[in-house]
Amino acid sequence: MLRRLPLSVCLPVLAAALLAGMLLAVGVGSVTVPLAETWDIVTGQAGDPVNTKIILDYRIPRVLLAALAGAGLSIAGAVLQALVTNPLADPYVLGISSGASVGAVLVMTMGSAVAGGLGVSSAAFAGAMLASLIVFVLGQRQGRLTPTRLVLSGVAVGYVLLAATSYLQLQANPDELRKVMFWMLGSVAGAQWDQLPAVATAVTACALGLMLYGRRLNALVTGEESATALGLDVRRARIGLLVVSSLLTGTVVAVVGGIGFVGLMIPHLVRLAFGTDHRRLLPVATLVGATYMVLVDLLSRTVDRPAELPVGIFTAVFGAPFFIWLLRREEA
């Protein structure tokens, strides 16, 4: 039934659900602001000064960053699953998250001077891009980028970088270790307004570019021979998709840390409900992923309030059972 609905109906409904979820998330937290007052503050009307500061300075940047992270990881996951023709792929299968972790943990434990003066987010992004470059080089065979070799290279590089991260953690003191663990599990708790422009630009530009590539993604998943027969330059397409997906994932991970399973679960749910056409799948996955992350972040700061838990704990709690179900479904 959902597969037959046109995008002109699906997208406005999903966008409305996202806005409703964001409004709820802005008002609810360790300090809950009534919905009517939340709406007044968001729309620029007068409100309690304390509540106004909470919403404008802390809640809105956090909710916007959660939405951007969910959208970015979801669309990157959908593209990587098409790129490697593996339904179990996600943005972390290529070692990108592991590279970001090494960069971030290096700065947290050894200081920014070791990373050339880079901050945590910049070092994480640099680590993610370096990991992507290594996987890209190792994933080629006779000048061709092959899906199987790409996945195996990503797994191997990821384990090596995970070992490096573990070594750095052993050098950390207890205070640094707590900070490292919180970052690696992922969180949008420290969201600030000045972080949003770079993330929003990267997510918007990459998402729009990938959506325009929907027809070619449909050709790519039919197999290399079929895609070539349809006039697609498979090698160039794979390289371009890998670069854009890596940039998108690296940008998100550098800011929010290692949030797993979003790029695996959301594309599959959308594919099951709305169909496999990437011209339809990508925009829908973007909105569903954004809504999902906003609600998961809301859960992370209300389930044990006033304490906050890393978002990655909840995405793993929801994503791991889905992953097991997906494996059993593939075997069947």
Secondary structure, DSSP 4 states (H G I P E B T S, - for coil): -GGGS-HHHHHHHHHHHHHHHHHHHHH-SSS---HHHHHHHHTT----HHHHHIIIIIIHHHHHHHHHHHHHHHHHHHHHHHHTT-TT--TTTTSHHHHHHHHHHHHHHH-GGGGTT--HHHHHHHHHHHHHHHHHHHTEETTEE-HHHHHHHHHHHHHHHHHHHHHHHHTS-HHHHHHHHHHHH---TT--GGGHHHHHHHHHHHHHHHHTTHHHHHHHTT-HHHHHHTT--HHHHHHHHHHHHHHHHHHHHHHH----SHHHHHHHHHHHHH-S-HHHHHHHHHHHHHHHHHHHHHHHTTTTTTS---HHHHHHHHHHHHHHHHHHHHH-
